[in-house]
Amino acid sequence: MSLLNEAQRTGWGARHRFVVHTPYGVLEFGELYDIGFWPSTGGEYRLCVLPKGSTGLPEGDVWVNLLLFVRNDPGWFLTVANWRVPGGEWNLGPVPGNERGREREPCTATH
């Protein structure tokens, strides 16, 4: 049994990436601290929802937790995510276009 559907399993097996469709747009999981997001309103953002090195979990467990979080409440995921345009500086969430914002600490990841 897998939490991923057939297309997601194929993507993970071929590229170590998989796509999750949400009511807000498409997420691409595959690189922690730099999750791809293409909102249904257009554009592209890179997302970070984890403070660097903070989980203490194996990477596979982190992806499972993120997948379950997105499936359960994608709006809140986009509220707590820090974001940037590709090549830009990190910004505190919420991701533009998501109105459920709150204040948090910025992502400390570096690339």
C-alpha positions as CSV (number, residue, x, y, z in Angstrom):
1,M,0.0,0.0,0.0
2,S,1.2,3.5,-0.8
3,L,0.2,7.0,0.0
4,L,1.1,8.0,-3.5
5,N,-1.1,7.4,-6.5
6,E,0.4,5.7,-9.6
7,A,1.5,9.0,-11.3
8,Q,3.2,10.1,-8.1
9,R,4.9,6.8,-7.6
10,T,6.2,7.0,-11.2
11,G,7.5,10.6,-10.7
12,W,9.2,9.6,-7.5
13,G,10.8,6.6,-9.0
14,A,12.0,8.5,-12.1
15,R,13.0,11.9,-10.7
16,H,12.6,11.7,-6.9
17,R,9.8,14.2,-7.2
18,F,6.0,13.9,-7.2
19,V,3.1,16.3,-7.9
20,V,0.2,17.0,-5.6
21,H,-2.9,18.9,-7.0
22,T,-4.7,21.1,-4.6
23,P,-7.6,23.5,-5.0
24,Y,-5.0,26.3,-5.0
25,G,-2.7,25.0,-7.6
26,V,0.0,22.3,-8.1
27,L,2.8,21.5,-5.6
28,E,5.9,19.5,-6.5
29,F,7.5,17.7,-3.6
30,G,11.1,16.5,-4.1
31,E,13.5,18.9,-2.4
32,L,13.1,19.8,1.2
33,Y,13.2,23.5,1.9
34,D,12.4,24.3,-1.8
35,I,9.0,22.9,-2.7
36,G,7.7,24.0,-6.1
37,F,4.2,25.6,-6.3
38,W,2.4,26.8,-9.3
39,P,-0.8,28.5,-8.2
40,S,-4.0,28.2,-10.3
41,T,-3.9,32.0,-10.6
42,G,-0.5,31.8,-12.5
43,G,3.1,32.2,-11.6
44,E,5.6,30.1,-9.7
45,Y,6.8,30.1,-6.1
46,R,9.3,28.1,-4.1
47,L,8.0,27.1,-0.6
48,C,9.7,26.2,2.7
49,V,7.7,24.8,5.6
50,L,10.5,23.3,7.8
51,P,13.2,25.1,9.7
52,K,16.4,23.7,8.4
53,G,17.6,20.6,10.3
54,S,14.7,20.8,12.8
55,T,12.8,17.5,12.2
56,G,15.1,14.8,13.4
57,L,13.1,12.4,11.2
58,P,14.2,10.4,8.2
59,E,13.5,12.3,5.0
60,G,10.9,9.8,3.9
61,D,8.9,10.4,7.1
62,V,9.1,14.2,6.5
63,W,7.6,13.7,3.0
64,V,4.8,11.5,4.4
65,N,4.0,14.2,7.0
66,L,4.0,17.0,4.4
67,L,1.8,15.0,2.1
68,L,-0.7,14.3,4.8
69,F,-0.7,17.9,5.8
70,V,-1.4,19.1,2.3
71,R,-4.1,16.5,1.7
72,N,-5.8,17.5,5.0
73,D,-5.6,21.3,4.8
74,P,-3.8,22.7,1.7
75,G,-5.0,26.2,2.6
76,W,-3.2,26.1,6.0
77,F,-0.1,24.6,4.3
78,L,0.0,27.7,2.1
79,T,-0.5,29.9,5.1
80,V,2.4,28.6,7.1
81,A,4.8,28.2,4.2
82,N,7.5,30.8,3.6
83,W,7.8,31.6,-0.1
84,R,10.0,33.2,-2.7
85,V,9.9,33.6,-6.5
86,P,12.5,31.5,-8.1
87,G,15.9,33.0,-7.4
88,G,14.4,35.6,-5.0
89,E,14.6,36.2,-1.3
90,W,12.5,34.3,1.2
91,N,9.4,35.9,2.5
92,L,7.1,35.0,5.5
93,G,3.9,33.3,4.6
94,P,1.2,33.3,3.6
95,V,1.9,32.5,0.0
96,P,0.4,35.3,-2.2
97,G,-3.2,34.7,-3.0
98,N,-3.9,32.8,0.3
99,E,-5.7,35.0,2.8
100,R,-5.4,32.8,5.9
101,G,-2.1,34.4,7.1
102,R,-0.5,34.6,10.5
103,E,2.9,35.7,11.8
104,R,5.8,33.2,12.1
105,E,9.5,32.9,11.9
106,P,11.1,32.9,8.4
107,C,12.7,29.8,6.9
108,T,16.4,29.6,7.6
109,A,17.3,27.4,4.7
110,T,20.1,28.4,2.4
111,H,20.7,27.2,-1.1
